[in-house]
């Protein structure tokens, strides 16, 4: 069958396709695989109990049940949910928003596909515009979302060495130059894949630069603020009329219902909703139905406290496991500040991270190779090929076994290099 350019691009292989293929295989077809790859959240008992209660109440209520299953809601998303969320954001964070500033999408991945292509690509005058990442590495799921080539650009980070085991990326403002080729700045906070939390000062500085350039600042808060708040460091939620904040219910514990939330200016939300109608017709009802009372009754604070505590203790435990098991190889871990991943840098790794990924997969452990996250950095920077992303969301025994296998394999790789050098 002959495919169009669109068909060839989106039916082909990509980093996010490989990640989701592995996720499906590991969790459904090969349960013995130690899955430390994708972003599937862990099971938080308090979260499961809360949403079980909400679902049970809906099923028992004929009106609520019909509203969930039998009605197309507003293309912008169910109005009651948007109103309650807007009231929460205005009251808690003094954001000047109403329901008109909020749209619901079928997952944040879908939202980013629409909003990125609304802003960047080939413009009406023939110019080409990019989405610019001021801090790379960035989320692998963005990489193939553009409808045109050379859709993304990035600025390399500065690297702060904190101690023998830990480092942190920062926005390198000395190298960040915004020009007319850029349609928007975009960051995830905390950053997927590294768990880096861009500081409040960095966010304010980025917003100032974006406003001066007349372009928006996009903040992906899928793991962060104001919910699910998987942050282990101090940071404040951020929004204004020049900012597009994209949230998700996935890491709150509802990845299967595919609910994204876009918060932006009223005009952008109107335009986004029009595009969303064309691509999705309507949004799913289950996410807003299950989570409406989170904001109506202010249950969101208690729930996010459980989520944050669950991941923080797992992050700390996995960090110590890695330090213990990797003690005799050159490694550093990005400072764990949030999200559900640890980012490990094997300085001087003799092979590329994709080859390491394949070797670990053959040993029964799934990780994500780091090089696919350096979107828009096309040079041969060695650092790109020396990192992997690990999820610690699975059961503790899975993480413990996986870390040991990873350490053994990396140790073997460095030993192979030493033996070749001595031969």
Order of alpha helices (4+ residues) and beta strands (2+ residues): alpha-alpha-beta-alpha-alpha-alpha-beta-alpha-beta-beta-beta-beta-beta-beta-alpha-beta-beta-beta-alpha-alpha-alpha-beta-beta-alpha-beta-beta-beta-alpha
